[in-house]
Amino acid sequence: MMVQFSFFIYCIAMGIVLLFCALCCDSRADELTDADIYRQVAITALLIGDMGQTLDSNAKRTHYRELNPYLRNHDTPSEIRQYFAVAIVGSAVVTKLLPAEYRPYWQYGLIGIEVAMLLQNKRVGLRFKF
């Protein structure tokens, strides 16, 4: 029950972020530049890598502790994939809704967080497992 509740809370939080962006951003969203698209591809690749490492951690069910408050070691592979699908789509939607001058901050912030997580996971011995 806790796993389903956590995923539900994550979806609600993502919905609030998207609603905030939709209400606070100019309705005429700026077109994505090539740089925006490249950064978004990098974010997607990093999120997929994080998903692979999370699946590996979940499969091992050893002493690893998931740092993400929405994912815990008891999630099923299906729930992990759902979470990352929402994260990938949500990050792309927020990127599109943000004004052009704020996109790099958002995208580089996500890239920094994901790189840090991937390196930490690698340091403790997690592999990419799909």
C-alpha positions in Angstrom: 0.0 0.0 0.0 2.8 2.4 0.8 4.4 1.9 -2.6 1.2 2.8 -4.4 0.7 5.8 -2.1 4.2 7.1 -2.8 3.7 6.8 -6.6 0.3 8.6 -6.2 2.0 11.4 -4.3 4.7 11.6 -6.9 2.1 11.9 -9.7 0.2 14.6 -7.7 3.5 16.5 -7.1 4.3 16.3 -10.8 0.8 17.5 -11.7 1.2 20.5 -9.4 4.5 21.4 -11.0 3.0 21.1 -14.5 0.0 23.2 -13.5 2.2 25.8 -11.9 4.3 26.0 -15.1 1.1 26.2 -17.3 -0.4 29.0 -15.2 2.7 31.0 -14.6 4.4 30.8 -18.0 3.5 32.7 -21.1 0.9 30.8 -23.0 2.9 31.3 -26.2 5.7 28.9 -25.3 9.0 29.7 -27.0 10.2 27.2 -29.5 12.8 24.7 -28.3 16.2 25.5 -29.5 18.7 22.8 -30.7 20.5 23.3 -27.4 17.3 22.7 -25.4 16.7 19.5 -27.4 20.2 18.2 -26.8 19.9 18.9 -23.1 16.5 17.1 -23.0 18.0 14.1 -24.7 20.8 14.0 -22.1 18.2 14.2 -19.3 16.2 11.4 -20.8 19.4 9.2 -21.2 20.4 9.9 -17.6 16.9 9.1 -16.3 17.0 5.8 -18.3 20.4 5.0 -16.8 19.1 5.9 -13.3 16.1 3.6 -13.9 18.5 0.8 -14.9 20.5 1.2 -11.7 17.3 1.4 -9.6 16.1 -1.9 -11.2 19.5 -3.4 -10.4 19.3 -2.2 -6.7 15.7 -3.6 -6.5 16.7 -6.9 -7.9 19.6 -7.3 -5.5 17.5 -6.4 -2.4 20.6 -6.1 -0.3 21.9 -3.3 1.9 21.3 -0.6 -0.7 18.9 2.1 0.3 17.1 4.1 -2.3 17.6 7.9 -1.7 14.6 9.0 -3.7 11.7 9.5 -1.3 9.2 8.2 -4.0 11.1 5.0 -4.7 12.0 2.5 -2.0 13.6 -0.9 -2.1 10.2 -2.6 -2.1 8.9 -1.2 -5.4 8.2 -3.6 -8.2 10.0 -3.3 -11.5 6.7 -2.2 -13.1 6.3 0.7 -10.5 9.9 1.7 -11.1 9.4 1.9 -14.8 6.1 3.9 -14.3 7.9 6.4 -12.1 10.7 7.0 -14.6 8.2 7.2 -17.5 6.4 10.0 -15.6 9.7 11.7 -14.8 10.8 11.6 -18.5 7.5 12.9 -19.8 7.2 15.5 -17.0 10.6 16.9 -17.5 10.0 17.3 -21.2 6.7 19.1 -20.6 8.2 21.4 -18.0 11.0 22.2 -20.4 8.6 23.1 -23.1 6.4 25.2 -20.8 9.3 27.2 -19.3 10.3 30.5 -21.0 13.5 30.1 -23.0 15.6 32.1 -20.5 14.8 29.7 -17.7 15.2 26.4 -19.5 18.9 26.0 -19.1 18.7 26.4 -15.3 16.0 23.7 -15.1 17.7 21.4 -17.5 21.2 21.7 -16.1 19.8 21.3 -12.6 18.2 18.0 -13.6 21.4 16.9 -15.4 23.5 17.7 -12.3 21.2 15.7 -10.0 21.1 12.7 -12.3 24.8 12.7 -12.9 25.4 12.8 -9.1 22.9 9.9 -8.6 24.4 7.8 -11.3 28.0 8.3 -10.0 26.9 7.5 -6.4 25.1 4.4 -7.6 28.1 3.3 -9.6 30.3 3.9 -6.6 28.3 1.4 -4.6 28.4 -1.2 -7.3 25.1 -0.9 -9.1 24.9 -1.7 -12.8 22.5 -0.8 -15.5 19.8 -3.6 -15.5 16.8 -3.5 -17.8 
